[in-house]
Amino acid sequence: MKVSAFLSMMVSSLLLISCASGSSSNNNTNQSYVLGTLPNGASISVNQRTFNLSSSQMVAGTITASGTMSESSYTLTLSIPSGGPDGVLIPTPCNIIGGGEETETCHLNFTKALAASGTYNVAVKYQPDTSSARVVESAIALPNTITLIVE
C-alpha cells in the first residue's frame, strides 16, 4: 500500500511539474525574432527584438536571411521614425542574394545621437534588387518591427 501511494504521489508530482513548466511564457527579448519573409522565400530575422540605448551608447545586432530562396534578390533598408536614433546596416547596401539554400547576414548598428528618450519602432524594408537603373520599385516594410528603447 505504501509503495503504491508513493508511486502515485511521484507520478502526480511529475505531471504537475511538466504541466507547470510548459505553461510559462517567455518574455526574453534576447532571442532571435522573425521580422517577416521576402517574396523569394527568405525568412528575415534579427538577433533580438528589443535594443536598449542609454546616453551616447551604441548597440549592435545582426539581421539574418535564411531558408530556400528563389533567384530574386532584395535590398534591405531601415526605416527609423523622425527624431529617433541613428541606424545603419553593414554592408551598405544590405543585399539578400537569392538562389538556393543559404544564410546571409547583415550587421546593424544603432546610436543614440540626438534622439529623445522614448520607444521607437524600426521597420526593415525591402525592395527588389534590379539590374536596370530605370526600374525603381517602392520599398515594402516587413510585418514585424525592431523596438528601440532610448533612455
OpenMM code with the backbone's topology and positions (N, CA, C; nanometers):
from openmm import Vec3, app, unit

residues = "MET LYS VAL SER ALA PHE LEU SER MET MET VAL SER SER LEU LEU LEU ILE SER CYS ALA SER GLY SER SER SER ASN ASN ASN THR ASN GLN SER TYR VAL LEU GLY THR LEU PRO ASN GLY ALA SER ILE SER VAL ASN GLN ARG THR PHE ASN LEU SER SER SER GLN MET VAL ALA GLY THR ILE THR ALA SER GLY THR MET SER GLU SER SER TYR THR LEU THR LEU SER ILE PRO SER GLY GLY PRO ASP GLY VAL LEU ILE PRO THR PRO CYS ASN ILE ILE GLY GLY GLY GLU GLU THR GLU THR CYS HIS LEU ASN PHE THR LYS ALA LEU ALA ALA SER GLY THR TYR ASN VAL ALA VAL LYS TYR GLN PRO ASP THR SER SER ALA ARG VAL VAL GLU SER ALA ILE ALA LEU PRO ASN THR ILE THR LEU ILE VAL GLU".split()
positions = [
    Vec3(0.0819, -0.1192, 0.0000),
    Vec3(0.0000, 0.0000, 0.0000),
    Vec3(0.0863, 0.1257, 0.0000),
    Vec3(0.1921, 0.1262, 0.0840),
    Vec3(0.2786, 0.2423, 0.0919),
    Vec3(0.3518, 0.2651, -0.0399),
    Vec3(0.3913, 0.1596, -0.1069),
    Vec3(0.4615, 0.1711, -0.2346),
    Vec3(0.3697, 0.2317, -0.3400),
    Vec3(0.2459, 0.1866, -0.3475),
    Vec3(0.1535, 0.2407, -0.4477),
    Vec3(0.1193, 0.3861, -0.4177),
    Vec3(0.1068, 0.4227, -0.2916),
    Vec3(0.0815, 0.5630, -0.2557),
    Vec3(0.2011, 0.6492, -0.2943),
    Vec3(0.3219, 0.5976, -0.2685),
    Vec3(0.4431, 0.6699, -0.3049),
    Vec3(0.4528, 0.6894, -0.4564),
    Vec3(0.4283, 0.5821, -0.5325),
    Vec3(0.4327, 0.5911, -0.6787),
    Vec3(0.3266, 0.6866, -0.7309),
    Vec3(0.2087, 0.6804, -0.6735),
    Vec3(0.1008, 0.7696, -0.7151),
    Vec3(0.1394, 0.9155, -0.6913),
    Vec3(0.2006, 0.9437, -0.5766),
    Vec3(0.2427, 1.0798, -0.5459),
    Vec3(0.3545, 1.1241, -0.6401),
    Vec3(0.4467, 1.0363, -0.6729),
    Vec3(0.5561, 1.0692, -0.7649),
    Vec3(0.5032, 1.1019, -0.9037),
    Vec3(0.4109, 1.0203, -0.9534),
    Vec3(0.3526, 1.0437, -1.0856),
    Vec3(0.2770, 1.1758, -1.0861),
    Vec3(0.2009, 1.2024, -0.9812),
    Vec3(0.1266, 1.3284, -0.9714),
    Vec3(0.2213, 1.4472, -0.9690),
    Vec3(0.3302, 1.4356, -0.8950),
    Vec3(0.4293, 1.5432, -0.8871),
    Vec3(0.4934, 1.5689, -1.0226),
    Vec3(0.5328, 1.4630, -1.0909),
    Vec3(0.5939, 1.4787, -1.2231),
    Vec3(0.4972, 1.5414, -1.3220),
    Vec3(0.3718, 1.4997, -1.3173),
    Vec3(0.2707, 1.5559, -1.4059),
    Vec3(0.2506, 1.7036, -1.3780),
    Vec3(0.2439, 1.7408, -1.2517),
    Vec3(0.2268, 1.8801, -1.2135),
    Vec3(0.3460, 1.9637, -1.2582),
    Vec3(0.4660, 1.9132, -1.2385),
    Vec3(0.5865, 1.9855, -1.2794),
    Vec3(0.5916, 2.0018, -1.4304),
    Vec3(0.5615, 1.8984, -1.5051),
    Vec3(0.5686, 1.9078, -1.6514),
    Vec3(0.4634, 2.0031, -1.7055),
    Vec3(0.3449, 2.0042, -1.6490),
    Vec3(0.2405, 2.0963, -1.6952),
    Vec3(0.2750, 2.2397, -1.6598),
    Vec3(0.3282, 2.2614, -1.5415),
    Vec3(0.3625, 2.3965, -1.4981),
    Vec3(0.4748, 2.4539, -1.5824),
    Vec3(0.5744, 2.3731, -1.6174),
    Vec3(0.6863, 2.4252, -1.6950),
    Vec3(0.6461, 2.4568, -1.8376),
    Vec3(0.5483, 2.3897, -1.8912),
    Vec3(0.5051, 2.4156, -2.0279),
    Vec3(0.4153, 2.5354, -2.0410),
    Vec3(0.3621, 2.5865, -1.9293),
    Vec3(0.2680, 2.6966, -1.9388),
    Vec3(0.3310, 2.8324, -1.9146),
    Vec3(0.4583, 2.8373, -1.8829),
    Vec3(0.5201, 2.9663, -1.8569),
    Vec3(0.5466, 3.0382, -1.9879),
    Vec3(0.5339, 3.1714, -1.9830),
    Vec3(0.5605, 3.2494, -2.1036),
    Vec3(0.7049, 3.2937, -2.1023),
    Vec3(0.7605, 3.3160, -2.2202),
    Vec3(0.8991, 3.3564, -2.2321),
    Vec3(0.9034, 3.4976, -2.2874),
    Vec3(0.9413, 3.5910, -2.2042),
    Vec3(0.9488, 3.7300, -2.2472),
    Vec3(1.0923, 3.7728, -2.2721),
    Vec3(1.1803, 3.6800, -2.2971),
    Vec3(1.3200, 3.7106, -2.3210),
    Vec3(1.3338, 3.7886, -2.4508),
    Vec3(1.3858, 3.9114, -2.4408),
    Vec3(1.3999, 3.9947, -2.5593),
    Vec3(1.5293, 3.9667, -2.6336),
    Vec3(1.6140, 3.8771, -2.5829),
    Vec3(1.7416, 3.8490, -2.6465),
    Vec3(1.7391, 3.7249, -2.7337),
    Vec3(1.6226, 3.6799, -2.7732),
    Vec3(1.6122, 3.5659, -2.8627),
    Vec3(1.5896, 3.6155, -3.0049),
    Vec3(1.6298, 3.5341, -3.1016),
    Vec3(1.6088, 3.5671, -3.2417),
    Vec3(1.4608, 3.5940, -3.2668),
    Vec3(1.4329, 3.6964, -3.3478),
    Vec3(1.2960, 3.7415, -3.3713),
    Vec3(1.2729, 3.7526, -3.5219),
    Vec3(1.1703, 3.6861, -3.5728),
    Vec3(1.1407, 3.6867, -3.7162),
    Vec3(1.0679, 3.8156, -3.7525),
    Vec3(1.1241, 3.8887, -3.8485),
    Vec3(1.0635, 4.0131, -3.8959),
    Vec3(0.9640, 3.9882, -4.0084),
    Vec3(0.9857, 3.8843, -4.0867),
    Vec3(0.8962, 3.8518, -4.1976),
    Vec3(0.9673, 3.7681, -4.3021),
    Vec3(0.8981, 3.7469, -4.4128),
    Vec3(0.9507, 3.6643, -4.5217),
    Vec3(0.9497, 3.7442, -4.6509),
    Vec3(1.0608, 3.7401, -4.7232),
    Vec3(1.0694, 3.8064, -4.8536),
    Vec3(0.9942, 3.7242, -4.9577),
    Vec3(0.9546, 3.7875, -5.0686),
    Vec3(0.8865, 3.7129, -5.1748),
    Vec3(0.9686, 3.5969, -5.2322),
    Vec3(1.1025, 3.6017, -5.2171),
    Vec3(1.1851, 3.4919, -5.2683),
    Vec3(1.1940, 3.3749, -5.1704),
    Vec3(1.1229, 3.3828, -5.0572),
    Vec3(1.1196, 3.2740, -4.9606),
    Vec3(1.2151, 3.2890, -4.8440),
    Vec3(1.2998, 3.3904, -4.8449),
    Vec3(1.3954, 3.4101, -4.7359),
    Vec3(1.3238, 3.4583, -4.6102),
    Vec3(1.3505, 3.3924, -4.4993),
    Vec3(1.2985, 3.4355, -4.3698),
    Vec3(1.3980, 3.5352, -4.3112),
    Vec3(1.3493, 3.6553, -4.2774),
    Vec3(1.4357, 3.7607, -4.2253),
    Vec3(1.4152, 3.7701, -4.0743),
    Vec3(1.5253, 3.7566, -3.9996),
    Vec3(1.5162, 3.7663, -3.8541),
    Vec3(1.6268, 3.8567, -3.8009),
    Vec3(1.6046, 3.9068, -3.6809),
    Vec3(1.7035, 3.9892, -3.6122),
    Vec3(1.7422, 3.9149, -3.4847),
    Vec3(1.8670, 3.9326, -3.4392),
    Vec3(1.9148, 3.8533, -3.3257),
    Vec3(1.8410, 3.8822, -3.1953),
    Vec3(1.7749, 3.9958, -3.1834),
    Vec3(1.6899, 4.0230, -3.0682),
    Vec3(1.5829, 4.1233, -3.1080),
    Vec3(1.4699, 4.1186, -3.0402),
    Vec3(1.3556, 4.2027, -3.0754),
    Vec3(1.3723, 4.3459, -3.0254),
    Vec3(1.4323, 4.3634, -2.9073),
    Vec3(1.4419, 4.4941, -2.8434),
    Vec3(1.5874, 4.5299, -2.8169),
    Vec3(1.6226, 4.6545, -2.8492),
    Vec3(1.7556, 4.7075, -2.8208),
    Vec3(1.7393, 4.8265, -2.7270),
    Vec3(1.8242, 4.8354, -2.6250),
    Vec3(1.8206, 4.9459, -2.5293),
    Vec3(1.9410, 5.0359, -2.5505),
    Vec3(1.9144, 5.1660, -2.5640),
    Vec3(2.0200, 5.2654, -2.5817),
    Vec3(2.0183, 5.3610, -2.4636),
    Vec3(2.1309, 5.3743, -2.3941),
    Vec3(2.1422, 5.4770, -2.2923),
    Vec3(2.2304, 5.5872, -2.3500),
    Vec3(2.2603, 5.6891, -2.2711),
    Vec3(2.3308, 5.8065, -2.3224),
    Vec3(2.4592, 5.7702, -2.3959),
    Vec3(2.4737, 5.8288, -2.5133),
    Vec3(2.5901, 5.8134, -2.6028),
    Vec3(2.6363, 5.6692, -2.6208),
    Vec3(2.5436, 5.5793, -2.6201),
    Vec3(2.5767, 5.4378, -2.6360),
    Vec3(2.5476, 5.3929, -2.7789),
    Vec3(2.6195, 5.2908, -2.8230),
    Vec3(2.5900, 5.2260, -2.9496),
    Vec3(2.5570, 5.0806, -2.9199),
    Vec3(2.4564, 5.0283, -2.9883),
    Vec3(2.4260, 4.8858, -2.9770),
    Vec3(2.4325, 4.8247, -3.1159),
    Vec3(2.4726, 4.6998, -3.1208),
    Vec3(2.4872, 4.6301, -3.2485),
    Vec3(2.4000, 4.5060, -3.2491),
    Vec3(2.3600, 4.4669, -3.3682),
    Vec3(2.2801, 4.3467, -3.3851),
    Vec3(2.3091, 4.2831, -3.5190),
    Vec3(2.2354, 4.1788, -3.5494),
    Vec3(2.2537, 4.1051, -3.6739),
    Vec3(2.1191, 4.0738, -3.7356),
    Vec3(2.1078, 4.0997, -3.8644),
    Vec3(1.9901, 4.0595, -3.9410),
    Vec3(2.0322, 3.9417, -4.0275),
    Vec3(1.9523, 3.8356, -4.0248),
    Vec3(1.9854, 3.7138, -4.0974),
    Vec3(1.8732, 3.6769, -4.1927),
    Vec3(1.9115, 3.6396, -4.3142),
    Vec3(1.8177, 3.5849, -4.4133),
    Vec3(1.8509, 3.4376, -4.4272),
    Vec3(1.7505, 3.3523, -4.4103),
    Vec3(1.7764, 3.2089, -4.4197),
    Vec3(1.6607, 3.1384, -4.4879),
    Vec3(1.6868, 3.0162, -4.5302),
    Vec3(1.5849, 2.9354, -4.5960),
    Vec3(1.6145, 2.9179, -4.7429),
    Vec3(1.5280, 2.8434, -4.8099),
    Vec3(1.5419, 2.8217, -4.9535),
    Vec3(1.4900, 2.9438, -5.0264),
    Vec3(1.5763, 3.0041, -5.1089),
    Vec3(1.5410, 3.1275, -5.1773),
    Vec3(1.5375, 3.1069, -5.3276),
    Vec3(1.4379, 3.1685, -5.3913),
    Vec3(1.4344, 3.1684, -5.5375),
    Vec3(1.5437, 3.2626, -5.5875),
    Vec3(1.5536, 3.2768, -5.7174),
    Vec3(1.6604, 3.3569, -5.7779),
    Vec3(1.6498, 3.5064, -5.7502),
    Vec3(1.5349, 3.5568, -5.7064),
    Vec3(1.5176, 3.7004, -5.6842),
    Vec3(1.6058, 3.7497, -5.5703),
    Vec3(1.6614, 3.8698, -5.5882),
    Vec3(1.7453, 3.9315, -5.4858),
    Vec3(1.6792, 4.0593, -5.4363),
    Vec3(1.7076, 4.0956, -5.3113),
    Vec3(1.6445, 4.2118, -5.2493),
    Vec3(1.7467, 4.2928, -5.1715),
    Vec3(1.7195, 4.4223, -5.1586),
    Vec3(1.7998, 4.5124, -5.0781),
    Vec3(1.7194, 4.5510, -4.9552),
    Vec3(1.7818, 4.5416, -4.8372),
    Vec3(1.7159, 4.5778, -4.7124),
    Vec3(1.7600, 4.7165, -4.6674),
    Vec3(1.6670, 4.7918, -4.6091),
    Vec3(1.6961, 4.9224, -4.5511),
    Vec3(1.6220, 4.9349, -4.4184),
    Vec3(1.6653, 5.0306, -4.3362),
    Vec3(1.5981, 5.0590, -4.2096),
    Vec3(1.5104, 5.1818, -4.2253),
    Vec3(1.3946, 5.1804, -4.1620),
    Vec3(1.3057, 5.2958, -4.1588),
    Vec3(1.2856, 5.3344, -4.0126),
    Vec3(1.3562, 5.4409, -3.9711),
    Vec3(1.3543, 5.4856, -3.8319),
    Vec3(1.2688, 5.6113, -3.8226),
    Vec3(1.1773, 5.6182, -3.7251),
    Vec3(1.0929, 5.7372, -3.7112),
    Vec3(1.1761, 5.8642, -3.6945),
    Vec3(1.1226, 5.9749, -3.7425),
    Vec3(1.1876, 6.1048, -3.7307),
    Vec3(1.2160, 6.1351, -3.5840),
    Vec3(1.3345, 6.1855, -3.5560),
    Vec3(1.3737, 6.2161, -3.4191),
    Vec3(1.4285, 6.0971, -3.3438),
    Vec3(1.4305, 5.9815, -3.4089),
    Vec3(1.4789, 5.8596, -3.3447),
    Vec3(1.6293, 5.8466, -3.3538),
    Vec3(1.6816, 5.7391, -3.2998),
    Vec3(1.8257, 5.7133, -3.3054),
    Vec3(1.8735, 5.6935, -3.4493),
    Vec3(2.0037, 5.7013, -3.4674),
    Vec3(2.0622, 5.6722, -3.5979),
    Vec3(2.0796, 5.5211, -3.6110),
    Vec3(2.0618, 5.4712, -3.7335),
    Vec3(2.0804, 5.3290, -3.7579),
    Vec3(2.1414, 5.3053, -3.8938),
    Vec3(2.2240, 5.2023, -3.9030),
    Vec3(2.2880, 5.1692, -4.0296),
    Vec3(2.2995, 5.0174, -4.0425),
    Vec3(2.2819, 4.9696, -4.1649),
    Vec3(2.3047, 4.8287, -4.1980),
    Vec3(2.4415, 4.8166, -4.2633),
    Vec3(2.5183, 4.7163, -4.2259),
    Vec3(2.6520, 4.6955, -4.2807),
    Vec3(2.6585, 4.5545, -4.3375),
    Vec3(2.6948, 4.5322, -4.4610),
    Vec3(2.7381, 4.6334, -4.5574),
    Vec3(2.6209, 4.7176, -4.6066),
    Vec3(2.6547, 4.8313, -4.6617),
    Vec3(2.5548, 4.9195, -4.7207),
    Vec3(2.5783, 4.9192, -4.8701),
    Vec3(2.4847, 4.8769, -4.9525),
    Vec3(2.3530, 4.8266, -4.9139),
    Vec3(2.3608, 4.6819, -4.8644),
    Vec3(2.2586, 4.6454, -4.7873),
    Vec3(2.2453, 4.5080, -4.7372),
    Vec3(2.1662, 4.4299, -4.8414),
    Vec3(2.2362, 4.3494, -4.9213),
    Vec3(2.1718, 4.2743, -5.0295),
    Vec3(2.1509, 4.1288, -4.9896),
    Vec3(2.0314, 4.0793, -5.0160),
    Vec3(1.9982, 3.9385, -4.9953),
    Vec3(1.9929, 3.8759, -5.1337),
    Vec3(2.0919, 3.7946, -5.1655),
    Vec3(2.1056, 3.7357, -5.2980),
    Vec3(2.0334, 3.6014, -5.3006),
    Vec3(1.9367, 3.5886, -5.3882),
    Vec3(1.8586, 3.4656, -5.3982),
    Vec3(1.9305, 3.3565, -5.4747),
    Vec3(1.8759, 3.2361, -5.4647),
    Vec3(1.9286, 3.1241, -5.5411),
    Vec3(1.9830, 3.0135, -5.4544),
    Vec3(1.8970, 2.9359, -5.3922),
    Vec3(1.9433, 2.8199, -5.3172),
    Vec3(1.9130, 2.8271, -5.1695),
    Vec3(1.9664, 2.7291, -5.0996),
    Vec3(1.9503, 2.7192, -4.9538),
    Vec3(2.0752, 2.7786, -4.8913),
    Vec3(2.0606, 2.8921, -4.8279),
    Vec3(2.1768, 2.9602, -4.7738),
    Vec3(2.1357, 3.0528, -4.6606),
    Vec3(2.2351, 3.1067, -4.5941),
    Vec3(2.2123, 3.2059, -4.4898),
    Vec3(2.2985, 3.3265, -4.5215),
    Vec3(2.2376, 3.4437, -4.5173),
    Vec3(2.3111, 3.5675, -4.5410),
    Vec3(2.2921, 3.6584, -4.4215),
    Vec3(2.3943, 3.7374, -4.3911),
    Vec3(2.3918, 3.8205, -4.2712),
    Vec3(2.4316, 3.9635, -4.3030),
    Vec3(2.3608, 4.0572, -4.2404),
    Vec3(2.3997, 4.1978, -4.2397),
    Vec3(2.4030, 4.2418, -4.0937),
    Vec3(2.4954, 4.3279, -4.0614),
    Vec3(2.5063, 4.3788, -3.9247),
    Vec3(2.4333, 4.5118, -3.9168),
    Vec3(2.3790, 4.5421, -3.7991),
    Vec3(2.3152, 4.6715, -3.7817),
    Vec3(2.3694, 4.7377, -3.6570),
    Vec3(2.3826, 4.8692, -3.6649),
    Vec3(2.4309, 4.9494, -3.5523),
    Vec3(2.3317, 5.0614, -3.5273),
    Vec3(2.2964, 5.0813, -3.4007),
    Vec3(2.2123, 5.1932, -3.3612),
    Vec3(2.2910, 5.2798, -3.2644),
    Vec3(2.2848, 5.4126, -3.2833),
    Vec3(2.3458, 5.5066, -3.1898),
    Vec3(2.2409, 5.6073, -3.1474),
    Vec3(2.2528, 5.6544, -3.0243),
    Vec3(2.1524, 5.7449, -2.9687),
    Vec3(2.1493, 5.8775, -3.0436),
    Vec3(2.2645, 5.9313, -3.0769),
    Vec3(2.2755, 6.0615, -3.1437),
    Vec3(2.1947, 6.1650, -3.0655),
    Vec3(2.1021, 6.2337, -3.1309),
    Vec3(2.0221, 6.3372, -3.0656),
    Vec3(1.8812, 6.2901, -3.0343),
    Vec3(1.8601, 6.1612, -3.0323),
    Vec3(1.7260, 6.1065, -3.0114),
    Vec3(1.6741, 6.1372, -2.8713),
    Vec3(1.5462, 6.1728, -2.8655),
    Vec3(1.4802, 6.1944, -2.7369),
    Vec3(1.4512, 6.0594, -2.6723),
    Vec3(1.4404, 6.0595, -2.5407),
    Vec3(1.4052, 5.9361, -2.4700),
    Vec3(1.2688, 5.8878, -2.5160),
    Vec3(1.2539, 5.7576, -2.5246),
    Vec3(1.1265, 5.7004, -2.5665),
    Vec3(1.1457, 5.5662, -2.6330),
    Vec3(1.0364, 5.5143, -2.6865),
    Vec3(1.0370, 5.3859, -2.7562),
    Vec3(1.0108, 5.4096, -2.9040),
    Vec3(1.0936, 5.3518, -2.9890),
    Vec3(1.0833, 5.3692, -3.1335),
    Vec3(1.0677, 5.2327, -3.1998),
    Vec3(0.9771, 5.2247, -3.2964),
    Vec3(0.9606, 5.1027, -3.3760),
    Vec3(1.0310, 5.1222, -3.5093),
    Vec3(1.1287, 5.0394, -3.5361),
    Vec3(1.2091, 5.0489, -3.6578),
    Vec3(1.1644, 4.9400, -3.7544),
    Vec3(1.1225, 4.9830, -3.8725),
    Vec3(1.0814, 4.8875, -3.9759),
    Vec3(1.2017, 4.8503, -4.0614),
    Vec3(1.2066, 4.7252, -4.1022),
    Vec3(1.3048, 4.6815, -4.2012),
    Vec3(1.2283, 4.6694, -4.3319),
    Vec3(1.2744, 4.7451, -4.4328),
    Vec3(1.2068, 4.7460, -4.5627),
    Vec3(1.2913, 4.6734, -4.6658),
    Vec3(1.2234, 4.6228, -4.7677),
    Vec3(1.2939, 4.5549, -4.8759),
    Vec3(1.2422, 4.6065, -5.0095),
    Vec3(1.3276, 4.5975, -5.1083),
    Vec3(1.2862, 4.6240, -5.2458),
    Vec3(1.3699, 4.5374, -5.3377),
    Vec3(1.3110, 4.5001, -5.4514),
    Vec3(1.3847, 4.4147, -5.5453),
    Vec3(1.5151, 4.4800, -5.5882),
    Vec3(1.6181, 4.4002, -5.5967),
    Vec3(1.7480, 4.4456, -5.6441),
    Vec3(1.7498, 4.4230, -5.7947),
    Vec3(1.7210, 4.5287, -5.8698),
    Vec3(1.7113, 4.5158, -6.0157),
    Vec3(1.8395, 4.5626, -6.0819),
    Vec3(1.8661, 4.5087, -6.1974),
    Vec3(1.9868, 4.5468, -6.2705),
    Vec3(1.9645, 4.6719, -6.3540),
    Vec3(1.8401, 4.7130, -6.3702),
    Vec3(1.8104, 4.8309, -6.4508),
    Vec3(1.7947, 4.9530, -6.3611),
    Vec3(1.8717, 5.0562, -6.3893),
    Vec3(1.8631, 5.1792, -6.3108),
    Vec3(1.7299, 5.2497, -6.3338),
    Vec3(1.6605, 5.2178, -6.4434),
    Vec3(1.5330, 5.2830, -6.4732),
    Vec3(1.4167, 5.2206, -6.3970),
    Vec3(1.4348, 5.1007, -6.3460),
    Vec3(1.3272, 5.0340, -6.2731),
    Vec3(1.3457, 5.0614, -6.1242),
    Vec3(1.2552, 5.1412, -6.0683),
    Vec3(1.2615, 5.1731, -5.9260),
    Vec3(1.1287, 5.1337, -5.8635),
    Vec3(1.1337, 5.0423, -5.7704),
    Vec3(1.0126, 4.9995, -5.7009),
    Vec3(1.0156, 5.0517, -5.5584),
    Vec3(0.8983, 5.0821, -5.5059),
    Vec3(0.8884, 5.1303, -5.3684),
    Vec3(0.9295, 5.0205, -5.2710),
    Vec3(0.9929, 5.0627, -5.1624),
    Vec3(1.0315, 4.9678, -5.0581),
    Vec3(0.9081, 4.9277, -4.9782),
    Vec3(0.9029, 4.8015, -4.9385),
    Vec3(0.7905, 4.7460, -4.8627),
    Vec3(0.8422, 4.7029, -4.7261),
    Vec3(0.7700, 4.7400, -4.6205),
    Vec3(0.8111, 4.7044, -4.4845),
    Vec3(0.7740, 4.5602, -4.4523),
    Vec3(0.8644, 4.4901, -4.3864),
    Vec3(0.8329, 4.3579, -4.3327),
    Vec3(0.7305, 4.3767, -4.2203),
    Vec3(0.6462, 4.2760, -4.1934),
    Vec3(0.5348, 4.2956, -4.0996),
    Vec3(0.5735, 4.3221, -3.9539),
    Vec3(0.6859, 4.2723, -3.9070),
    Vec3(0.7257, 4.2923, -3.7673),
    Vec3(0.8385, 4.3936, -3.7588),
    Vec3(0.8453, 4.4674, -3.6493),
    Vec3(0.9442, 4.5739, -3.6340),
    Vec3(1.0420, 4.5437, -3.5205),
    Vec3(1.1514, 4.6187, -3.5215),
    Vec3(1.2513, 4.6148, -3.4151),
    Vec3(1.2155, 4.7265, -3.3175),
    Vec3(1.2232, 4.6995, -3.1881),
    Vec3(1.1940, 4.8013, -3.0871),
    Vec3(1.3244, 4.8578, -3.0323),
    Vec3(1.3346, 4.9925, -3.0337),
    Vec3(1.4492, 5.0618, -2.9747),
    Vec3(1.3989, 5.1406, -2.8551),
    Vec3(1.4597, 5.1198, -2.7406),
    Vec3(1.4241, 5.1961, -2.6209),
    Vec3(1.5408, 5.2886, -2.5900),
    Vec3(1.5139, 5.4198, -2.5933),
    Vec3(1.6164, 5.5201, -2.5664),
    Vec3(1.5922, 5.5758, -2.4267),
    Vec3(1.6945, 5.5708, -2.3440),
    Vec3(1.6825, 5.6193, -2.2053),
    Vec3(1.7565, 5.7492, -2.1879),
] * unit.nanometer
topology = app.Topology()
chain = topology.addChain("A")
for resn in residues:
    res = topology.addResidue(resn, chain)
    for name in ("N", "CA", "C"):
        topology.addAtom(name, app.Element.getBySymbol(name[0]), res)
